[in-house]
Amino acid sequence: MEYTIIDLFAGAGGLSTGFHLAGFKSLCAIDMNSKALATYQHNYPEARIIHQDIQEINPLELRLSLGLQREELTALIGGPPCQGFSRNVTAAYRYLNDPRNLLYKTFLEYVKEFKPLYVVMENVPEILKAYDGAVKNDIYIELESIGYKVTSTSLNAADYGVPQTRSRAFFLASLDSQTPSIPQPTHKNFKVDFQLQLSIFESSLNPITTVRDAIGDLPSLEAGEEYIDEYYPYPAQSDYQVLMRKISKKLTNHVARALSPVQMARAKILKEGEDARNLPSKLAPKKHYSGAYGRLFWDKPAKTITKWVFHPGSGRFFHPTQNRTITIREAARLHSYPDNFHFLGSYTNMAAQIGESVPPILAKAIALSLLKENRLQMKTLA
């Protein structure tokens, strides 16, 4: 039995990568971002790549061109652009009929045409409560009207082994008679458990994955330097690093962005875990985000990796001890892209491809939860 996906608003392929790790095959990926699609195609050359506005594509014609019958596709996945829902956008500029808010309706048109066995739609957590729940309710009504059982929730990537505390909303829908299951967490921050006088030995969950677990094996670099030797100079030091290296033959994308003189001066003063609040007044920025110019903690997960990961003033993106921001490969590790996934484009292109994608290990957890569903098991037996 071959499990297949089509990825709408695919970007570089975070969702697709998670599904591939779970044994799925990508048939098609659609996006407007040519740089991200170049990365997708490089990593999944067997998939059909469509660089076009999804609203200009006829879903029926696409289905026929792919040779698919309705209910033949295993899963339709994707993350419609979320700027219209995000809390990062000033409230005065958020409104229900913002064109960026309506792309989920286009996604639903593809669901109606393909009638996949499963639907996975990802977005910012705010979508679950946006406009007094109007968007969430509309998604439920549309999917239920064509026979789907639907559930939704917000998941934190760190609870599934990703070394990053990133929360995303997911709508899961099934043509089966049962509502899809939400994947159960696999990892836990046991420091919280100790405060509650619980023992690590009393839990079946794994310890949360930390920055050290993720990138502690990667070679040191200076700001502006690129690692060009390709081989791994040190053995893996954690189970997570073993997982990231699993089928990779070389180390790529380990390149650090150059810093301006003032950025370097700030980096040299700050210690692990410190940020702009710890800078002397002569170096402190006049205004800054929470965590700006922050160094990562070795023994905690990273905060959300964004497309601005290359800019130290945009978040906690300084390496824990080295005087530089994290490299593209380090950002990819913190996002749970395996090392055999190679990014193409400029430094800022690659940073955006990572920051705007779903962590693959989180997507894998969702894919595996679908594989446990009755309908897929029955089709496998058939």
Contacts in CASP RR format, 6 or more apart in sequence:
PFRMAT RR
TARGET T0000
AUTHOR 0000-0000-0000
METHOD contacts of the structure
MODEL  1
MEYTIIDLFAGAGGLSTGFHLAGFKSLCAIDMNSKALATYQHNYPEARII
HQDIQEINPLELRLSLGLQREELTALIGGPPCQGFSRNVTAAYRYLNDPR
NLLYKTFLEYVKEFKPLYVVMENVPEILKAYDGAVKNDIYIELESIGYKV
TSTSLNAADYGVPQTRSRAFFLASLDSQTPSIPQPTHKNFKVDFQLQLSI
FESSLNPITTVRDAIGDLPSLEAGEEYIDEYYPYPAQSDYQVLMRKISKK
LTNHVARALSPVQMARAKILKEGEDARNLPSKLAPKKHYSGAYGRLFWDK
PAKTITKWVFHPGSGRFFHPTQNRTITIREAARLHSYPDNFHFLGSYTNM
AAQIGESVPPILAKAIALSLLKENRLQMKTLA
1 376 0 8 1.000
1 379 0 8 1.000
1 380 0 8 1.000
2 25 0 8 1.000
3 19 0 8 1.000
3 23 0 8 1.000
3 24 0 8 1.000
3 25 0 8 1.000
3 74 0 8 1.000
3 75 0 8 1.000
3 371 0 8 1.000
3 376 0 8 1.000
4 24 0 8 1.000
4 25 0 8 1.000
4 26 0 8 1.000
4 27 0 8 1.000
4 73 0 8 1.000
4 74 0 8 1.000
4 75 0 8 1.000
5 16 0 8 1.000
5 19 0 8 1.000
5 24 0 8 1.000
5 25 0 8 1.000
5 26 0 8 1.000
5 27 0 8 1.000
5 73 0 8 1.000
5 74 0 8 1.000
5 75 0 8 1.000
5 76 0 8 1.000
5 77 0 8 1.000
6 26 0 8 1.000
6 27 0 8 1.000
6 28 0 8 1.000
6 29 0 8 1.000
6 30 0 8 1.000
6 66 0 8 1.000
6 73 0 8 1.000
6 75 0 8 1.000
6 76 0 8 1.000
6 77 0 8 1.000
6 110 0 8 1.000
6 114 0 8 1.000
6 116 0 8 1.000
7 13 0 8 1.000
7 15 0 8 1.000
7 16 0 8 1.000
7 26 0 8 1.000
7 28 0 8 1.000
7 29 0 8 1.000
7 30 0 8 1.000
7 77 0 8 1.000
7 78 0 8 1.000
8 30 0 8 1.000
8 54 0 8 1.000
8 76 0 8 1.000
8 77 0 8 1.000
8 78 0 8 1.000
8 79 0 8 1.000
8 80 0 8 1.000
8 107 0 8 1.000
8 110 0 8 1.000
9 30 0 8 1.000
9 31 0 8 1.000
9 54 0 8 1.000
9 78 0 8 1.000
9 79 0 8 1.000
9 80 0 8 1.000
9 81 0 8 1.000
9 103 0 8 1.000
9 107 0 8 1.000
10 16 0 8 1.000
10 29 0 8 1.000
10 30 0 8 1.000
10 31 0 8 1.000
10 36 0 8 1.000
10 37 0 8 1.000
10 40 0 8 1.000
10 78 0 8 1.000
11 29 0 8 1.000
11 31 0 8 1.000
11 33 0 8 1.000
11 36 0 8 1.000
11 37 0 8 1.000
11 39 0 8 1.000
11 40 0 8 1.000
11 353 0 8 1.000
11 356 0 8 1.000
11 357 0 8 1.000
12 36 0 8 1.000
12 39 0 8 1.000
12 40 0 8 1.000
12 343 0 8 1.000
12 353 0 8 1.000
12 354 0 8 1.000
12 356 0 8 1.000
12 357 0 8 1.000
13 29 0 8 1.000
13 36 0 8 1.000
13 39 0 8 1.000
13 40 0 8 1.000
13 43 0 8 1.000
13 44 0 8 1.000
13 357 0 8 1.000
14 337 0 8 1.000
14 357 0 8 1.000
14 358 0 8 1.000
14 359 0 8 1.000
14 360 0 8 1.000
14 363 0 8 1.000
15 77 0 8 1.000
15 78 0 8 1.000
15 79 0 8 1.000
15 120 0 8 1.000
15 122 0 8 1.000
15 357 0 8 1.000
15 358 0 8 1.000
15 360 0 8 1.000
15 363 0 8 1.000
16 26 0 8 1.000
16 29 0 8 1.000
16 40 0 8 1.000
16 44 0 8 1.000
16 47 0 8 1.000
16 77 0 8 1.000
16 363 0 8 1.000
17 43 0 8 1.000
17 337 0 8 1.000
17 338 0 8 1.000
17 341 0 8 1.000
17 360 0 8 1.000
17 363 0 8 1.000
18 360 0 8 1.000
18 361 0 8 1.000
18 362 0 8 1.000
18 363 0 8 1.000
18 364 0 8 1.000
18 367 0 8 1.000
19 26 0 8 1.000
19 75 0 8 1.000
19 77 0 8 1.000
19 363 0 8 1.000
19 364 0 8 1.000
19 367 0 8 1.000
20 26 0 8 1.000
20 44 0 8 1.000
21 338 0 8 1.000
21 360 0 8 1.000
21 361 0 8 1.000
21 363 0 8 1.000
21 364 0 8 1.000
21 367 0 8 1.000
22 364 0 8 1.000
22 367 0 8 1.000
22 368 0 8 1.000
22 371 0 8 1.000
23 367 0 8 1.000
24 74 0 8 1.000
24 75 0 8 1.000
24 367 0 8 1.000
25 46 0 8 1.000
26 44 0 8 1.000
26 46 0 8 1.000
26 47 0 8 1.000
27 47 0 8 1.000
27 48 0 8 1.000
27 66 0 8 1.000
27 68 0 8 1.000
27 73 0 8 1.000
28 47 0 8 1.000
28 48 0 8 1.000
28 49 0 8 1.000
28 50 0 8 1.000
28 62 0 8 1.000
28 66 0 8 1.000
29 37 0 8 1.000
29 40 0 8 1.000
29 41 0 8 1.000
29 44 0 8 1.000
29 47 0 8 1.000
29 48 0 8 1.000
29 49 0 8 1.000
29 50 0 8 1.000
30 50 0 8 1.000
30 52 0 8 1.000
30 54 0 8 1.000
30 57 0 8 1.000
31 37 0 8 1.000
31 40 0 8 1.000
31 50 0 8 1.000
31 51 0 8 1.000
31 54 0 8 1.000
32 51 0 8 1.000
32 52 0 8 1.000
32 53 0 8 1.000
32 54 0 8 1.000
34 51 0 8 1.000
35 344 0 8 1.000
35 345 0 8 1.000
35 346 0 8 1.000
35 349 0 8 1.000
35 352 0 8 1.000
35 353 0 8 1.000
36 349 0 8 1.000
36 352 0 8 1.000
36 353 0 8 1.000
36 356 0 8 1.000
37 49 0 8 1.000
37 51 0 8 1.000
38 344 0 8 1.000
38 345 0 8 1.000
39 342 0 8 1.000
39 343 0 8 1.000
39 344 0 8 1.000
39 345 0 8 1.000
39 350 0 8 1.000
39 353 0 8 1.000
40 47 0 8 1.000
40 49 0 8 1.000
41 47 0 8 1.000
41 49 0 8 1.000
42 342 0 8 1.000
42 344 0 8 1.000
43 341 0 8 1.000
43 342 0 8 1.000
48 66 0 8 1.000
50 57 0 8 1.000
50 62 0 8 1.000
54 103 0 8 1.000
54 106 0 8 1.000
54 110 0 8 1.000
55 103 0 8 1.000
55 106 0 8 1.000
59 109 0 8 1.000
59 110 0 8 1.000
59 112 0 8 1.000
59 113 0 8 1.000
59 114 0 8 1.000
60 113 0 8 1.000
62 113 0 8 1.000
63 70 0 8 1.000
63 113 0 8 1.000
63 114 0 8 1.000
68 114 0 8 1.000
70 113 0 8 1.000
70 114 0 8 1.000
70 115 0 8 1.000
71 115 0 8 1.000
71 116 0 8 1.000
71 117 0 8 1.000
71 175 0 8 1.000
73 114 0 8 1.000
73 115 0 8 1.000
73 116 0 8 1.000
73 117 0 8 1.000
74 116 0 8 1.000
74 117 0 8 1.000
74 118 0 8 1.000
74 376 0 8 1.000
75 116 0 8 1.000
75 117 0 8 1.000
75 118 0 8 1.000
75 119 0 8 1.000
75 120 0 8 1.000
75 367 0 8 1.000
75 370 0 8 1.000
76 110 0 8 1.000
76 111 0 8 1.000
76 114 0 8 1.000
76 116 0 8 1.000
76 118 0 8 1.000
76 119 0 8 1.000
76 120 0 8 1.000
77 119 0 8 1.000
77 120 0 8 1.000
77 121 0 8 1.000
77 122 0 8 1.000
77 363 0 8 1.000
78 107 0 8 1.000
78 120 0 8 1.000
78 121 0 8 1.000
78 122 0 8 1.000
79 107 0 8 1.000
79 121 0 8 1.000
79 122 0 8 1.000
79 123 0 8 1.000
79 358 0 8 1.000
80 103 0 8 1.000
80 104 0 8 1.000
80 106 0 8 1.000
80 107 0 8 1.000
80 121 0 8 1.000
80 123 0 8 1.000
81 100 0 8 1.000
81 103 0 8 1.000
82 100 0 8 1.000
82 123 0 8 1.000
82 124 0 8 1.000
82 127 0 8 1.000
83 89 0 8 1.000
83 100 0 8 1.000
84 94 0 8 1.000
84 98 0 8 1.000
84 100 0 8 1.000
84 101 0 8 1.000
85 94 0 8 1.000
85 101 0 8 1.000
85 123 0 8 1.000
85 124 0 8 1.000
85 126 0 8 1.000
85 127 0 8 1.000
85 130 0 8 1.000
85 135 0 8 1.000
86 124 0 8 1.000
86 126 0 8 1.000
87 124 0 8 1.000
87 126 0 8 1.000
94 130 0 8 1.000
95 101 0 8 1.000
96 130 0 8 1.000
96 131 0 8 1.000
96 134 0 8 1.000
96 135 0 8 1.000
101 130 0 8 1.000
101 135 0 8 1.000
104 121 0 8 1.000
104 123 0 8 1.000
104 135 0 8 1.000
104 139 0 8 1.000
105 138 0 8 1.000
105 142 0 8 1.000
107 121 0 8 1.000
108 139 0 8 1.000
108 142 0 8 1.000
108 143 0 8 1.000
111 119 0 8 1.000
111 143 0 8 1.000
111 146 0 8 1.000
111 148 0 8 1.000
111 173 0 8 1.000
112 146 0 8 1.000
115 146 0 8 1.000
115 175 0 8 1.000
116 175 0 8 1.000
117 174 0 8 1.000
117 175 0 8 1.000
117 176 0 8 1.000
117 375 0 8 1.000
117 376 0 8 1.000
117 379 0 8 1.000
118 172 0 8 1.000
118 173 0 8 1.000
118 174 0 8 1.000
118 175 0 8 1.000
118 180 0 8 1.000
118 370 0 8 1.000
118 373 0 8 1.000
119 143 0 8 1.000
119 148 0 8 1.000
119 171 0 8 1.000
119 172 0 8 1.000
119 173 0 8 1.000
119 174 0 8 1.000
120 170 0 8 1.000
120 171 0 8 1.000
120 172 0 8 1.000
120 366 0 8 1.000
120 370 0 8 1.000
121 139 0 8 1.000
121 170 0 8 1.000
121 171 0 8 1.000
122 168 0 8 1.000
122 169 0 8 1.000
122 170 0 8 1.000
122 171 0 8 1.000
122 358 0 8 1.000
123 168 0 8 1.000
123 169 0 8 1.000
123 171 0 8 1.000
124 168 0 8 1.000
124 169 0 8 1.000
125 154 0 8 1.000
125 167 0 8 1.000
125 168 0 8 1.000
125 169 0 8 1.000
126 169 0 8 1.000
127 135 0 8 1.000
127 136 0 8 1.000
127 169 0 8 1.000
128 136 0 8 1.000
128 152 0 8 1.000
128 153 0 8 1.000
128 154 0 8 1.000
128 169 0 8 1.000
129 136 0 8 1.000
130 136 0 8 1.000
136 152 0 8 1.000
139 150 0 8 1.000
139 152 0 8 1.000
139 171 0 8 1.000
140 150 0 8 1.000
140 152 0 8 1.000
143 150 0 8 1.000
143 171 0 8 1.000
143 173 0 8 1.000
144 150 0 8 1.000
147 175 0 8 1.000
148 173 0 8 1.000
148 174 0 8 1.000
148 175 0 8 1.000
149 173 0 8 1.000
149 174 0 8 1.000
149 175 0 8 1.000
149 176 0 8 1.000
149 177 0 8 1.000
149 178 0 8 1.000
149 179 0 8 1.000
149 180 0 8 1.000
150 171 0 8 1.000
150 172 0 8 1.000
150 173 0 8 1.000
150 179 0 8 1.000
151 171 0 8 1.000
151 172 0 8 1.000
151 173 0 8 1.000
151 179 0 8 1.000
151 180 0 8 1.000
151 182 0 8 1.000
152 169 0 8 1.000
152 170 0 8 1.000
152 171 0 8 1.000
152 172 0 8 1.000
153 169 0 8 1.000
153 170 0 8 1.000
153 182 0 8 1.000
154 167 0 8 1.000
154 168 0 8 1.000
154 169 0 8 1.000
154 170 0 8 1.000
155 167 0 8 1.000
155 168 0 8 1.000
155 169 0 8 1.000
155 170 0 8 1.000
155 182 0 8 1.000
155 183 0 8 1.000
155 362 0 8 1.000
156 165 0 8 1.000
156 166 0 8 1.000
156 167 0 8 1.000
157 164 0 8 1.000
157 165 0 8 1.000
157 166 0 8 1.000
157 167 0 8 1.000
157 168 0 8 1.000
157 336 0 8 1.000
157 359 0 8 1.000
157 361 0 8 1.000
157 362 0 8 1.000
158 164 0 8 1.000
158 165 0 8 1.000
158 166 0 8 1.000
158 187 0 8 1.000
158 189 0 8 1.000
158 208 0 8 1.000
158 209 0 8 1.000
158 301 0 8 1.000
159 185 0 8 1.000
159 186 0 8 1.000
159 187 0 8 1.000
159 188 0 8 1.000
160 183 0 8 1.000
160 185 0 8 1.000
160 186 0 8 1.000
160 187 0 8 1.000
160 361 0 8 1.000
160 362 0 8 1.000
160 365 0 8 1.000
161 186 0 8 1.000
161 187 0 8 1.000
161 206 0 8 1.000
161 208 0 8 1.000
161 209 0 8 1.000
161 240 0 8 1.000
161 336 0 8 1.000
161 361 0 8 1.000
162 209 0 8 1.000
162 301 0 8 1.000
162 334 0 8 1.000
162 335 0 8 1.000
162 336 0 8 1.000
162 359 0 8 1.000
162 361 0 8 1.000
162 362 0 8 1.000
163 208 0 8 1.000
163 209 0 8 1.000
163 210 0 8 1.000
163 211 0 8 1.000
163 213 0 8 1.000
163 214 0 8 1.000
163 240 0 8 1.000
163 301 0 8 1.000
163 302 0 8 1.000
163 333 0 8 1.000
163 334 0 8 1.000
163 336 0 8 1.000
164 301 0 8 1.000
164 302 0 8 1.000
164 303 0 8 1.000
164 304 0 8 1.000
164 305 0 8 1.000
164 334 0 8 1.000
164 335 0 8 1.000
164 336 0 8 1.000
164 359 0 8 1.000
165 301 0 8 1.000
165 302 0 8 1.000
165 303 0 8 1.000
165 304 0 8 1.000
166 304 0 8 1.000
166 305 0 8 1.000
166 359 0 8 1.000
166 362 0 8 1.000
168 358 0 8 1.000
168 362 0 8 1.000
170 366 0 8 1.000
172 180 0 8 1.000
172 182 0 8 1.000
172 366 0 8 1.000
172 370 0 8 1.000
173 180 0 8 1.000
174 180 0 8 1.000
174 370 0 8 1.000
174 373 0 8 1.000
174 375 0 8 1.000
175 375 0 8 1.000
176 373 0 8 1.000
176 374 0 8 1.000
176 375 0 8 1.000
177 374 0 8 1.000
178 373 0 8 1.000
178 374 0 8 1.000
180 369 0 8 1.000
180 370 0 8 1.000
180 373 0 8 1.000
181 369 0 8 1.000
181 372 0 8 1.000
181 373 0 8 1.000
182 369 0 8 1.000
183 365 0 8 1.000
183 366 0 8 1.000
183 368 0 8 1.000
183 369 0 8 1.000
185 205 0 8 1.000
186 205 0 8 1.000
186 206 0 8 1.000
186 365 0 8 1.000
187 205 0 8 1.000
187 206 0 8 1.000
187 207 0 8 1.000
187 208 0 8 1.000
187 209 0 8 1.000
188 203 0 8 1.000
188 205 0 8 1.000
188 206 0 8 1.000
188 207 0 8 1.000
188 208 0 8 1.000
189 207 0 8 1.000
189 208 0 8 1.000
190 198 0 8 1.000
190 200 0 8 1.000
190 203 0 8 1.000
190 207 0 8 1.000
190 208 0 8 1.000
193 199 0 8 1.000
193 200 0 8 1.000
193 203 0 8 1.000
194 200 0 8 1.000
200 207 0 8 1.000
208 301 0 8 1.000
209 240 0 8 1.000
209 301 0 8 1.000
210 297 0 8 1.000
210 298 0 8 1.000
210 299 0 8 1.000
210 300 0 8 1.000
210 301 0 8 1.000
211 296 0 8 1.000
211 297 0 8 1.000
211 298 0 8 1.000
211 299 0 8 1.000
211 300 0 8 1.000
211 301 0 8 1.000
211 302 0 8 1.000
211 320 0 8 1.000
211 334 0 8 1.000
212 238 0 8 1.000
212 298 0 8 1.000
212 299 0 8 1.000
212 320 0 8 1.000
213 238 0 8 1.000
213 239 0 8 1.000
213 240 0 8 1.000
213 241 0 8 1.000
214 238 0 8 1.000
214 240 0 8 1.000
214 241 0 8 1.000
214 244 0 8 1.000
214 302 0 8 1.000
214 330 0 8 1.000
214 333 0 8 1.000
214 334 0 8 1.000
215 326 0 8 1.000
215 330 0 8 1.000
215 333 0 8 1.000
215 334 0 8 1.000
216 237 0 8 1.000
216 238 0 8 1.000
216 241 0 8 1.000
217 232 0 8 1.000
217 234 0 8 1.000
217 235 0 8 1.000
217 236 0 8 1.000
217 237 0 8 1.000
217 238 0 8 1.000
217 241 0 8 1.000
218 227 0 8 1.000
218 251 0 8 1.000
218 254 0 8 1.000
218 327 0 8 1.000
218 329 0 8 1.000
218 330 0 8 1.000
218 333 0 8 1.000
219 227 0 8 1.000
219 233 0 8 1.000
219 234 0 8 1.000
219 251 0 8 1.000
219 254 0 8 1.000
220 322 0 8 1.000
221 227 0 8 1.000
221 254 0 8 1.000
221 255 0 8 1.000
221 256 0 8 1.000
221 322 0 8 1.000
221 324 0 8 1.000
221 327 0 8 1.000
222 256 0 8 1.000
222 322 0 8 1.000
222 323 0 8 1.000
222 324 0 8 1.000
223 256 0 8 1.000
223 257 0 8 1.000
223 258 0 8 1.000
223 259 0 8 1.000
223 264 0 8 1.000
223 267 0 8 1.000
223 323 0 8 1.000
223 324 0 8 1.000
223 325 0 8 1.000
224 255 0 8 1.000
224 256 0 8 1.000
224 257 0 8 1.000
224 258 0 8 1.000
224 259 0 8 1.000
224 324 0 8 1.000
225 255 0 8 1.000
225 256 0 8 1.000
226 254 0 8 1.000
226 255 0 8 1.000
226 256 0 8 1.000
227 251 0 8 1.000
227 254 0 8 1.000
227 255 0 8 1.000
227 327 0 8 1.000
229 251 0 8 1.000
230 250 0 8 1.000
230 251 0 8 1.000
230 252 0 8 1.000
231 250 0 8 1.000
231 251 0 8 1.000
232 245 0 8 1.000
232 251 0 8 1.000
236 242 0 8 1.000
236 245 0 8 1.000
243 338 0 8 1.000
244 333 0 8 1.000
244 336 0 8 1.000
244 338 0 8 1.000
244 339 0 8 1.000
245 338 0 8 1.000
245 339 0 8 1.000
246 338 0 8 1.000
246 340 0 8 1.000
247 338 0 8 1.000
247 340 0 8 1.000
248 338 0 8 1.000
248 339 0 8 1.000
248 340 0 8 1.000
249 340 0 8 1.000
251 329 0 8 1.000
251 339 0 8 1.000
252 329 0 8 1.000
252 339 0 8 1.000
252 342 0 8 1.000
253 327 0 8 1.000
253 328 0 8 1.000
253 329 0 8 1.000
253 332 0 8 1.000
253 342 0 8 1.000
253 343 0 8 1.000
253 350 0 8 1.000
254 327 0 8 1.000
254 328 0 8 1.000
254 329 0 8 1.000
254 330 0 8 1.000
255 327 0 8 1.000
255 328 0 8 1.000
255 329 0 8 1.000
255 347 0 8 1.000
256 324 0 8 1.000
256 325 0 8 1.000
256 326 0 8 1.000
256 327 0 8 1.000
257 310 0 8 1.000
257 324 0 8 1.000
257 325 0 8 1.000
257 347 0 8 1.000
259 267 0 8 1.000
259 312 0 8 1.000
259 323 0 8 1.000
259 324 0 8 1.000
259 325 0 8 1.000
262 283 0 8 1.000
263 293 0 8 1.000
263 312 0 8 1.000
264 323 0 8 1.000
265 283 0 8 1.000
266 276 0 8 1.000
266 279 0 8 1.000
266 283 0 8 1.000
266 293 0 8 1.000
266 312 0 8 1.000
267 293 0 8 1.000
267 312 0 8 1.000
267 318 0 8 1.000
267 323 0 8 1.000
267 324 0 8 1.000
268 323 0 8 1.000
269 278 0 8 1.000
269 279 0 8 1.000
269 280 0 8 1.000
269 283 0 8 1.000
270 278 0 8 1.000
270 279 0 8 1.000
270 293 0 8 1.000
270 294 0 8 1.000
270 295 0 8 1.000
270 318 0 8 1.000
271 278 0 8 1.000
271 295 0 8 1.000
272 295 0 8 1.000
272 296 0 8 1.000
272 297 0 8 1.000
272 298 0 8 1.000
272 320 0 8 1.000
272 321 0 8 1.000
273 294 0 8 1.000
273 295 0 8 1.000
273 296 0 8 1.000
273 297 0 8 1.000
273 316 0 8 1.000
273 320 0 8 1.000
274 294 0 8 1.000
274 295 0 8 1.000
275 291 0 8 1.000
275 292 0 8 1.000
275 293 0 8 1.000
275 294 0 8 1.000
275 295 0 8 1.000
275 316 0 8 1.000
276 284 0 8 1.000
276 285 0 8 1.000
276 288 0 8 1.000
276 291 0 8 1.000
276 292 0 8 1.000
276 293 0 8 1.000
276 294 0 8 1.000
276 313 0 8 1.000
277 291 0 8 1.000
279 285 0 8 1.000
279 293 0 8 1.000
285 292 0 8 1.000
285 293 0 8 1.000
285 313 0 8 1.000
288 313 0 8 1.000
289 313 0 8 1.000
289 314 0 8 1.000
289 315 0 8 1.000
290 315 0 8 1.000
291 303 0 8 1.000
291 315 0 8 1.000
291 316 0 8 1.000
292 312 0 8 1.000
292 313 0 8 1.000
292 314 0 8 1.000
292 315 0 8 1.000
293 312 0 8 1.000
293 313 0 8 1.000
293 315 0 8 1.000
293 318 0 8 1.000
294 312 0 8 1.000
294 315 0 8 1.000
294 316 0 8 1.000
294 317 0 8 1.000
294 318 0 8 1.000
295 316 0 8 1.000
295 318 0 8 1.000
295 319 0 8 1.000
295 320 0 8 1.000
295 321 0 8 1.000
296 302 0 8 1.000
296 316 0 8 1.000
296 317 0 8 1.000
296 318 0 8 1.000
296 319 0 8 1.000
296 320 0 8 1.000
296 326 0 8 1.000
297 320 0 8 1.000
298 320 0 8 1.000
298 321 0 8 1.000
302 316 0 8 1.000
302 334 0 8 1.000
303 315 0 8 1.000
303 316 0 8 1.000
305 331 0 8 1.000
305 334 0 8 1.000
305 335 0 8 1.000
305 354 0 8 1.000
305 355 0 8 1.000
306 314 0 8 1.000
306 315 0 8 1.000
306 355 0 8 1.000
307 348 0 8 1.000
307 351 0 8 1.000
307 352 0 8 1.000
307 354 0 8 1.000
307 355 0 8 1.000
307 356 0 8 1.000
308 314 0 8 1.000
308 315 0 8 1.000
308 317 0 8 1.000
308 351 0 8 1.000
309 317 0 8 1.000
309 325 0 8 1.000
309 326 0 8 1.000
309 331 0 8 1.000
309 351 0 8 1.000
309 354 0 8 1.000
309 355 0 8 1.000
310 317 0 8 1.000
310 325 0 8 1.000
310 347 0 8 1.000
310 348 0 8 1.000
310 351 0 8 1.000
311 317 0 8 1.000
311 325 0 8 1.000
312 318 0 8 1.000
312 325 0 8 1.000
317 325 0 8 1.000
317 326 0 8 1.000
318 324 0 8 1.000
318 325 0 8 1.000
318 326 0 8 1.000
319 325 0 8 1.000
319 326 0 8 1.000
319 330 0 8 1.000
326 334 0 8 1.000
328 343 0 8 1.000
328 347 0 8 1.000
328 350 0 8 1.000
328 351 0 8 1.000
328 354 0 8 1.000
329 339 0 8 1.000
331 351 0 8 1.000
331 354 0 8 1.000
331 355 0 8 1.000
332 339 0 8 1.000
332 341 0 8 1.000
332 343 0 8 1.000
332 354 0 8 1.000
333 339 0 8 1.000
335 354 0 8 1.000
335 355 0 8 1.000
335 357 0 8 1.000
335 359 0 8 1.000
335 360 0 8 1.000
336 359 0 8 1.000
336 360 0 8 1.000
336 361 0 8 1.000
336 362 0 8 1.000
337 354 0 8 1.000
337 360 0 8 1.000
338 360 0 8 1.000
341 360 0 8 1.000
343 350 0 8 1.000
343 353 0 8 1.000
343 354 0 8 1.000
344 350 0 8 1.000
370 376 0 8 1.000
END
